[in-house]
Amino acid sequence: MQDFIRQENIALFKTRLADPRIAEPERAVLLRLLAEEVTKGQEPQLATAGAGLAVGSIHHVASVARV
């Protein structure tokens, strides 16, 4: 159930971010929320060798939100 909710949240955030009329403060919040949801889905993978790349990608998304 949690995975379904996470996937739906990610889809919603991506849809909202695709709207060119969105204000920058709202875009920043949506990017932060998207990064959090993606991170939630990768937590069990943190013990794997490729986890550093996945976490780095999340940090990139989060840093874009601060710009």
C-alpha positions in Angstrom: 0.0 0.0 0.0 2.8 2.4 0.9 4.5 1.7 -2.4 1.3 2.6 -4.3 0.9 5.9 -2.4 4.6 6.7 -3.1 4.2 6.0 -6.8 1.0 8.1 -7.0 2.7 11.0 -5.2 5.7 10.8 -7.6 3.4 10.9 -10.6 1.4 13.8 -9.2 4.6 15.8 -8.4 5.9 15.2 -11.9 2.6 16.3 -13.5 2.5 19.5 -11.4 6.2 20.3 -12.2 5.5 20.0 -15.9 3.1 22.9 -15.7 4.9 26.0 -17.0 2.6 28.3 -15.1 3.8 27.1 -11.7 5.4 29.7 -9.4 9.0 29.2 -8.4 8.2 28.8 -4.6 5.7 26.0 -5.4 8.2 24.4 -7.8 10.8 24.4 -5.1 8.4 22.7 -2.7 7.4 20.1 -5.3 11.0 19.3 -6.1 11.8 18.8 -2.4 8.7 16.5 -2.0 9.6 14.6 -5.2 13.1 14.1 -3.8 11.8 12.8 -0.5 9.4 10.4 -2.2 12.1 9.0 -4.5 14.4 8.6 -1.5 11.8 6.6 0.4 11.7 4.1 -2.5 15.4 3.7 -2.4 16.0 3.2 1.3 16.2 -0.6 1.2 18.8 -0.3 -1.6 21.2 1.8 0.5 23.2 -1.3 1.4 24.0 -2.1 -2.2 27.0 -0.8 -4.1 25.0 1.4 -6.5 23.3 3.3 -3.7 25.8 6.1 -3.8 24.7 7.0 -7.3 21.0 6.9 -6.4 21.5 9.1 -3.3 23.7 11.5 -5.4 20.8 11.9 -7.8 18.5 12.8 -5.0 20.9 15.4 -3.7 21.0 16.9 -7.2 17.2 17.1 -7.4 17.1 18.7 -4.0 19.9 21.2 -4.9 17.9 22.3 -7.9 15.0 23.1 -5.6 17.2 25.6 -3.7 18.1 27.5 -6.9 
